[in-house]
Amino acid sequence: MRKVFGSVRSRAALGATLVVAVALVAAGIAVLQVLRADLGDQARLKALVDAREVASKIAAGAGYGSLKLDEDIPVQVVDEDGRVRAVSEDLEAVTGTGSASVTPVAGGEDDDKDDDDGAGRVSSEEEYRDGSARVDGERGDYVWAAVEATDRWGDDVTVYAGAPLATERGAVTTVRNAMLLGLPLLLVVVAAVTWLVTRRALRPVEGIRREMATITASTDLSRRVPVPGSYDEVARLARTTNETLAALEASVERQRAFVADASHELRSPVASLRTQLEVGAAHPELLDLDGAVEDVVRLQRLSADLLLLARLDAGERPSSGTPVALDALVREELAQRLGDRVPVRTEVAPVAVPGSRGQLARVLGNLVDNAQRHAVGGVRVAVRAEGRWAVLEVADDGAGVPEGERERIFERFVRLDDARSRDDGGAGLGLAIARDVAVRHGGTLAVRAAPEGGALFELRLPTG
């Protein structure tokens, strides 16, 4: 059963069929009730009209023996003592009226007298009863309308006129049978139409699934799923899927480039260190110990940068612990720098931001290292508050960054030509790490021209 209704088409068809079935059953019951009530009202109205017609004749002075009662309409006139004064022809048995007798009392034919004791009357009220009657050998259920009347001699009688219920019940039965016959056929049509419509609507989804399966099997992320020409949810799903594939492709390409660049950057210091160690092993007097240590330090820094980038790419978020005081961070980090090439001047104001102290210290160190490599006579570090933002600036008086390169320098393993010519030019990861950390902290990192003539790196972080 689970396999049969495992598809969306099956569940949609089943759900639509059940909803329509419940609605049709409820509507059918309501229709039958209304039809039964309407036909019952018509039967009672007919019985009332017949009863009032006979009562009017009695009140007008017609004698009981001279009443002309339609043989097709069962009528019974009963006095207040329960005696039958008149009945319609062919009425053979009756139940539900004032008397079960269908034989008028003796002397009914003599009631047509000439003396007039006054005018009779007909009551404005009526009463209905359910019963049965046998007319000309045929028995059936009837609804009886009872109307009281007073004849011209002052005798009170009750006129019972019946209307058959066979028409009402026959009509209700016919309608019910028609509903019972048509309901299954209608439900089959609803299920089939829902199945076909759902199948047509989900056909693009199946195309998307097949293409995604092909992409997964081939690992070709340049392929895209087909986008239907409609403007519905399926089309939006296809476009979102293609956007996800594009982002995934870009991520994979970036990862491949990162691995290739990291391998290239690691090859040089490793090869240099191996060469020095091999020379030292063969000729100890030629061992360049300082150079070997420098290569090891370079490898250590490069490994730490690569590890930090890997953690950032994995989605590592800064801890929301104690706020970091940027002014204190600048003072502490600059106090530990003893080998800077040019002096560093500070202009700091008290301001704190939430985030990781270690990562923010790495950003500050990378920006100051970059400024030291390019500065001519000095570096300036400033911290201030601007509204809900904390601003950290690192400026130098070097050559600056060309406007066309101001975004490219934040890419990984990117170094401008003058930086490549320096011995301590680095691996081109410092600024990339700084921007990634800024973004993870909800901030921005940009570069523009500094008042000193060089480059000014501006880090903006939210204070709360």
C-alpha positions in Angstrom: 0.0 0.0 0.0 2.8 2.4 0.9 4.4 1.7 -2.5 1.1 2.3 -4.4 0.6 5.7 -2.8 4.3 6.6 -2.6 4.2 9.0 -5.5 2.9 12.6 -5.4 0.5 11.8 -8.2 -1.1 8.9 -6.3 -1.4 11.0 -3.1 -2.8 14.0 -5.0 -5.4 11.8 -6.8 -6.4 10.0 -3.6 -6.6 13.3 -1.7 -8.7 15.0 -4.4 -11.0 12.0 -4.7 -11.6 11.8 -0.9 -12.3 15.6 -0.7 -14.7 15.4 -3.6 -16.4 12.3 -2.2 -16.9 13.9 1.2 -18.2 17.1 -0.5 -20.6 15.1 -2.8 -21.9 12.9 0.1 -22.6 16.0 2.2 -24.2 17.8 -0.7 -26.2 14.7 -1.6 -27.5 14.4 2.0 -28.4 18.1 2.0 -30.2 17.8 -1.4 -32.2 14.8 -0.2 -33.2 16.5 3.0 -34.3 19.6 1.1 -36.2 17.5 -1.5 -37.9 15.4 1.2 -38.9 18.5 3.1 -40.2 20.3 0.0 -42.2 17.4 -1.3 -43.6 16.8 2.2 -44.7 20.5 2.3 -46.4 20.1 -1.0 -48.2 16.9 0.2 -49.4 18.7 3.4 -50.5 21.7 1.3 -52.5 19.5 -1.0 -54.1 17.7 1.9 -54.9 21.1 3.6 -56.5 22.5 0.5 -58.7 19.4 0.1 -59.7 19.4 3.8 -60.6 23.1 3.7 -62.6 22.6 0.6 -64.8 20.0 2.2 -64.9 22.0 5.5 -66.1 25.0 3.6 -68.9 23.0 2.0 -70.0 21.7 5.4 -70.0 25.3 6.8 -71.9 26.5 3.8 -74.8 24.1 4.7 -74.2 21.1 2.6 -75.5 17.9 4.2 -73.2 15.1 5.0 -75.0 12.8 2.8 -75.0 15.1 -0.1 -71.2 15.9 0.0 -69.6 15.0 -3.3 -66.2 13.7 -2.2 -63.6 12.9 -4.9 -62.9 9.2 -5.0 -59.2 9.9 -5.7 -58.9 11.9 -2.5 -59.4 10.0 0.8 -61.6 12.2 3.1 -63.1 11.4 6.4 -65.5 13.6 8.4 -65.6 12.8 12.1 -67.7 14.5 14.8 -66.7 15.4 18.3 -68.0 12.0 19.5 -65.8 10.1 17.2 -68.6 9.1 14.8 -67.9 9.1 11.1 -70.3 11.4 9.4 -69.0 11.1 5.8 -66.2 9.3 3.9 -65.0 9.5 0.3 -65.8 6.7 -2.1 -63.5 3.7 -2.3 -61.9 4.4 1.1 -61.7 1.0 2.6 -59.4 1.4 5.6 -57.7 4.3 7.4 -55.3 4.9 10.2 -54.0 8.2 11.7 -57.4 10.0 11.8 -60.0 10.5 14.5 -61.6 7.1 13.7 -60.6 3.9 12.1 -64.1 3.4 10.8 -65.0 4.1 7.2 -68.7 3.6 7.6 -70.8 6.7 8.2 -73.3 6.6 11.1 -77.0 5.8 10.2 -79.1 8.7 9.3 -76.3 10.5 7.5 -78.5 10.7 4.4 -81.2 12.6 6.3 -78.9 15.3 7.5 -79.7 17.3 4.4 -82.5 19.4 6.0 -84.4 22.4 4.8 -84.5 24.2 8.2 -81.7 26.6 8.7 -80.4 27.1 12.3 -77.6 29.5 11.1 -74.3 29.7 9.2 -71.4 27.4 10.0 -67.7 28.2 10.2 -64.3 26.8 9.4 -61.4 27.0 11.8 -58.3 28.9 10.8 -56.0 26.3 12.4 -55.0 22.9 11.0 -53.2 19.8 12.2 -51.2 17.3 10.4 -50.9 13.6 11.1 -49.1 10.7 9.5 -51.1 7.6 8.7 -52.2 5.2 6.0 -55.2 4.4 3.9 -56.5 1.7 1.6 -58.3 3.1 -1.4 -59.9 0.8 -4.0 -57.7 -2.1 -2.8 -54.4 -0.2 -2.8 -52.7 0.6 0.5 -50.3 3.5 0.9 -48.9 6.0 3.4 -50.6 9.3 3.7 -50.2 12.6 5.5 -53.6 13.8 6.9 -54.6 17.4 7.2 -57.2 18.0 10.0 -59.5 21.1 9.8 -62.3 21.7 12.3 -65.6 23.0 11.0 -69.1 23.8 12.5 -72.1 23.0 10.4 -75.2 25.1 10.2 -76.9 23.1 12.9 -74.0 23.9 15.3 -72.4 20.5 15.3 -68.6 20.5 15.4 -66.8 18.1 13.1 -63.2 17.5 11.9 -62.5 17.0 8.3 -59.5 14.7 7.5 -58.1 14.9 4.0 -55.1 12.8 2.9 -52.3 13.2 0.4 -50.2 10.2 -0.6 -46.5 10.1 0.3 -45.6 7.7 -2.4 -44.7 10.6 -4.8 -42.4 12.1 -2.2 -40.7 8.9 -1.4 -40.5 7.8 -5.0 -38.8 11.1 -6.0 -36.4 10.9 -3.0 -35.6 7.3 -3.9 -35.0 8.1 -7.5 -32.7 11.0 -6.7 -30.8 8.9 -4.2 -30.3 6.0 -6.6 -29.1 8.4 -9.3 -26.6 9.9 -6.8 -25.4 6.4 -5.7 -25.0 5.4 -9.4 -23.3 8.7 -10.5 -21.0 9.1 -7.4 -18.6 6.3 -8.2 -18.4 7.4 -11.9 -17.7 11.0 -10.9 -15.0 9.9 -8.4 -13.3 7.9 -11.1 -13.4 10.9 -13.4 -12.0 13.1 -10.6 -9.2 10.6 -9.8 -8.3 10.2 -13.5 -8.3 14.0 -14.2 -6.2 14.7 -11.0 -3.7 12.0 -11.9 -3.3 13.3 -15.5 -3.1 17.0 -14.4 -0.6 16.2 -11.6 1.4 14.1 -14.0 1.6 16.9 -16.5 2.4 19.5 -13.7 5.2 17.3 -12.3 6.8 16.4 -15.6 9.3 19.2 -15.4 10.2 18.0 -11.9 11.1 14.6 -13.3 13.2 16.3 -15.9 15.0 18.2 -13.1 15.5 15.0 -11.1 17.0 13.1 -14.1 19.4 16.0 -14.9 20.5 16.2 -11.3 21.1 12.5 -11.3 23.2 12.8 -14.4 25.2 15.7 -13.0 25.8 13.7 -9.8 27.0 10.7 -11.8 29.2 12.7 -14.1 30.4 15.3 -11.5 30.1 17.9 -14.3 28.9 20.9 -12.4 28.8 23.1 -15.6 25.5 21.4 -16.6 22.2 22.9 -15.7 18.7 21.6 -15.2 16.0 22.5 -17.7 13.8 25.5 -16.8 10.2 25.2 -17.9 8.6 28.2 -19.6 6.0 28.6 -16.9 6.1 31.1 -14.0 5.1 28.7 -11.3 6.8 27.0 -8.3 8.5 24.4 -10.5 10.1 27.1 -12.7 11.4 28.8 -9.5 12.7 25.5 -8.2 14.6 25.0 -11.5 16.1 28.5 -11.4 17.1 28.1 -7.7 18.6 24.7 -8.5 20.7 26.2 -11.3 21.8 29.0 -9.0 22.8 26.4 -6.4 24.8 24.5 -9.1 26.5 27.7 -10.2 27.5 28.5 -6.6 28.7 24.9 -6.1 30.7 25.0 -9.3 32.3 28.3 -8.3 33.1 26.8 -4.9 34.7 23.7 -6.4 36.7 25.8 -8.8 37.8 28.0 -6.0 38.8 25.0 -4.0 40.8 23.5 -6.8 42.6 26.8 -7.5 43.3 27.1 -3.8 44.8 23.6 -3.6 46.9 24.3 -6.7 48.1 27.7 -5.4 48.8 26.2 -1.9 50.8 23.4 -3.5 52.8 25.9 -5.5 53.5 28.1 -2.5 54.6 25.2 -0.3 56.8 23.7 -3.0 59.4 26.5 -2.9 60.1 26.7 0.8 60.0 22.9 1.1 62.5 22.5 -1.8 64.7 25.3 -0.4 64.7 23.7 3.1 65.5 20.3 1.7 68.3 21.6 -0.4 69.9 23.3 2.6 69.5 20.2 4.8 71.1 18.0 2.1 74.0 20.4 1.7 74.4 20.6 5.5 74.4 16.8 5.7 77.1 16.5 3.1 79.1 19.6 4.1 78.3 20.7 7.6 80.5 23.8 7.3 78.2 25.1 4.4 74.9 24.8 6.4 72.9 28.0 6.3 71.2 27.6 9.6 69.6 31.0 9.6 68.1 30.4 6.1 66.8 27.0 7.2 65.1 28.6 10.2 63.6 31.3 8.0 62.2 28.7 5.6 60.7 26.8 8.6 59.1 30.0 9.9 57.7 30.8 6.5 56.2 27.3 6.3 54.8 27.7 9.7 53.1 30.9 8.8 51.8 29.6 5.5 50.4 26.5 7.2 48.7 28.6 9.9 47.1 30.8 7.1 45.9 27.8 5.2 44.4 26.3 8.3 42.6 29.5 9.1 41.2 29.8 5.6 40.1 26.2 5.8 38.2 26.9 9.0 36.6 30.0 7.5 35.6 28.2 4.4 34.0 25.5 6.6 31.7 28.2 8.0 33.4 28.9 11.3 31.7 31.8 13.1 33.3 34.0 15.8 32.3 33.2 19.3 29.9 35.8 20.9 31.6 36.1 24.2 33.2 39.1 25.9 33.3 42.1 23.5 36.8 42.9 22.1 38.1 46.4 22.9 39.7 47.5 19.7 41.8 50.2 21.3 43.3 47.8 23.8 43.8 45.2 21.1 45.8 47.8 19.0 48.0 48.8 21.9 48.8 45.2 22.9 49.5 43.9 19.4 51.7 46.9 18.4 53.6 46.6 21.7 54.7 43.1 20.7 56.0 44.2 17.3 59.8 44.8 17.7 61.1 44.4 14.2 59.0 46.8 12.2 60.8 48.5 9.4 59.1 51.9 9.9 57.5 53.4 13.0 53.7 53.0 13.7 51.7 55.9 14.9 48.3 55.3 16.7 45.1 57.3 17.0 42.7 55.2 19.0 39.5 55.9 20.8 37.6 53.5 23.2 35.3 51.2 21.2 34.4 47.5 21.6 32.9 44.9 19.1 31.6 41.4 19.6 33.8 38.7 18.0 36.9 36.6 18.2 39.9 38.4 19.7 42.3 36.0 18.0 40.9 36.5 14.5 40.7 40.3 14.9 44.3 40.3 16.1 45.2 38.4 13.0 43.4 41.0 10.8 45.3 43.8 12.5 48.6 42.0 12.1 48.0 41.3 8.5 47.1 44.9 7.7 50.1 46.3 9.6 52.4 43.7 7.9 51.1 44.8 4.5 51.5 48.5 5.4 55.1 47.9 6.6 56.0 46.2 3.3 54.9 49.2 1.3 55.4 52.2 3.6 58.3 54.7 3.0 58.5 56.6 6.3 55.6 55.5 8.6 52.3 53.7 9.3 49.3 55.0 11.0 46.7 52.9 12.9 43.4 54.6 14.0 40.4 53.4 15.9 37.1 55.3 16.2 33.4 54.9 16.5 30.9 56.0 13.8 27.3 55.4 15.0 26.8 51.7 15.4 30.0 50.9 13.6 33.6 50.6 14.9 36.2 51.7 12.3 39.8 50.5 12.3 42.1 52.2 9.7 45.6 51.2 8.7 47.3 53.7 6.4 50.8 54.0 4.9 52.7 56.6 2.9 53.8 54.2 0.1 52.8 54.0 -3.5 49.2 53.0 -2.8 47.0 50.5 -4.6 45.9 51.3 -8.2 42.2 51.7 -8.4 41.8 48.8 -10.8 43.5 46.5 -8.4 41.6 47.4 -5.2 39.4 44.4 -5.3 41.8 41.9 -6.8 44.3 42.3 -3.9 41.7 40.6 -1.6 41.8 37.4 -3.7 43.8 34.5 -2.4 47.4 34.1 -3.5 47.2 37.5 -5.4 50.3 39.7 -5.1 51.0 42.8 -7.0 54.3 43.0 -9.0 56.1 45.2 -6.5 55.1 42.8 -3.7 56.5 39.9 -5.6 59.8 41.6 -6.0 60.3 41.8 -2.2 62.0 39.0 -0.3 59.3 39.1 2.4 56.4 39.6 0.0 54.4 36.8 1.6 52.1 34.2 0.0 49.3 36.6 -0.9 46.9 35.3 1.8 47.0 38.1 4.4 44.5 40.4 2.8 42.2 37.5 1.8 42.2 36.3 5.4 41.5 39.8 6.7 38.5 40.2 4.4 37.1 36.8 5.2 37.3 37.4 8.9 35.7 40.8 8.5 32.8 39.3 6.6 32.4 36.5 9.3 32.1 39.3 11.9 29.4 41.1 9.9 31.6 43.8 8.7 33.5 45.0 5.6 37.1 45.6 4.6 37.9 48.0 1.8 41.0 50.0 0.5 41.2 53.5 -0.8 43.8 56.3 -1.1 45.3 57.5 2.2 45.9 61.2 3.1 49.5 60.3 3.5 49.6 59.3 -0.2 49.7 55.5 0.2 46.9 53.0 0.8 44.3 53.2 3.6 42.6 49.9 4.6 39.3 50.5 6.4 37.8 47.8 8.6 34.2 48.4 9.7 32.6 46.2 12.3 29.2 46.4 14.0 29.3 47.3 17.7 26.3 45.3 18.7 
